[in-house]
């Protein structure tokens, strides 16, 4: 199980997509709430190590990529 915690204060982020070495891509639906905690099941054969926030692509509710609109420095999912 992979957990992703974050802030979505203005509710713009609807989905986060990323890949892990040996698995994925994985998509997480992000709730439109100020703080969230979501999870996704991961295959047992995939190493569950931290994922750099720079390797995650964010989308809005219309499916448009909005990654470049955010300062993602210093974050990770784990």
MARVO-7523 format. One line per field, with one value per residue (C-alpha): residue number from 1; residue in one letter; y, z, x. Coordinates in nm, 4 decimals. Each point is the difference from the previous one (the first is absolute). Layout:
N
i: NUM:...
aa: A:...
yy: Y:...
zz: Z:...
xx: X:...
END
This chain:
78
i: 1:2:3:4:5:6:7:8:9:10:11:12:13:14:15:16:17:18:19:20:21:22:23:24:25:26:27:28:29:30:31:32:33:34:35:36:37:38:39:40:41:42:43:44:45:46:47:48:49:50:51:52:53:54:55:56:57:58:59:60:61:62:63:64:65:66:67:68:69:70:71:72:73:74:75:76:77:78
aa: X:X:X:X:X:X:X:X:X:X:X:X:X:X:X:X:X:X:X:X:X:X:X:X:X:X:X:X:X:X:X:X:X:X:X:X:X:X:X:X:X:X:X:X:X:X:X:X:X:X:X:X:X:X:X:X:X:X:X:X:X:X:X:X:X:X:X:X:X:X:X:X:X:X:X:X:X:X
yy: 0.0000:0.3420:0.3082:0.3552:0.2871:0.3614:0.3277:0.0955:0.3309:0.1348:-0.3421:0.0276:-0.3404:-0.2834:-0.2775:-0.0876:-0.2523:-0.1564:-0.3189:-0.2107:-0.2038:-0.3283:0.1135:0.2520:0.2404:0.0666:0.2586:0.1534:0.1944:0.3055:0.1372:0.3708:0.0620:0.2123:-0.3063:-0.3547:-0.3522:-0.2497:-0.3429:-0.2373:-0.3728:-0.0916:-0.3412:-0.1975:-0.0191:0.3790:0.1656:0.2532:0.2741:0.3762:0.1548:0.3433:0.2567:0.1095:-0.3422:0.0513:0.1497:0.1939:0.0447:0.2159:-0.1227:0.0507:-0.2240:0.2855:-0.0321:0.2700:-0.1181:0.3110:0.2245:-0.1192:0.0471:-0.3613:0.0571:-0.2082:-0.2543:-0.3761:-0.2698:-0.3146
zz: 0.0000:-0.0922:0.1889:-0.1313:0.2368:-0.1011:-0.0241:-0.2671:0.1417:-0.3136:-0.1207:-0.3394:0.0176:-0.0931:-0.0834:0.0544:-0.2277:0.0481:-0.0642:0.2250:-0.1239:-0.1126:0.0247:-0.0924:-0.1132:0.3098:0.0175:0.3204:0.0086:0.2184:0.2018:-0.0224:0.3671:0.1708:0.1339:-0.1330:0.0474:-0.2819:-0.0790:-0.2896:0.0092:-0.1340:-0.1277:0.2496:-0.2494:-0.0251:0.2456:0.2106:0.0457:0.0012:-0.3317:-0.0855:-0.0305:-0.3281:-0.1458:0.0587:-0.2607:0.1273:-0.1870:0.0551:-0.0120:-0.3800:-0.0487:-0.0822:0.1278:0.2612:0.1445:-0.1106:0.1966:0.3354:0.1893:0.0761:0.1668:0.3065:-0.0192:-0.0391:0.0243:0.1949
xx: 0.0000:0.1327:-0.1230:-0.0080:-0.0699:-0.0181:-0.1844:-0.2485:-0.1142:-0.1610:-0.1210:0.1733:0.1712:-0.2364:0.2483:0.3659:0.1751:0.3443:0.1966:0.2192:0.2925:-0.1531:-0.3627:-0.2595:-0.1075:-0.2048:-0.2780:-0.1300:-0.3258:0.0600:-0.2938:-0.0803:0.0775:0.2658:0.1881:-0.0253:0.1357:-0.0580:0.1413:0.0514:0.0806:0.3440:0.1107:0.2109:0.2873:0.0346:0.2401:-0.1921:0.2533:-0.0597:-0.1002:0.1316:-0.2769:0.1623:-0.0912:-0.3736:-0.2318:-0.3026:-0.3285:-0.3075:-0.3597:-0.0120:0.3047:0.2386:0.3559:0.0650:0.3333:0.1907:-0.2386:0.1390:0.3262:0.0843:0.3361:0.0724:-0.2805:-0.0276:-0.2609:0.0667
END
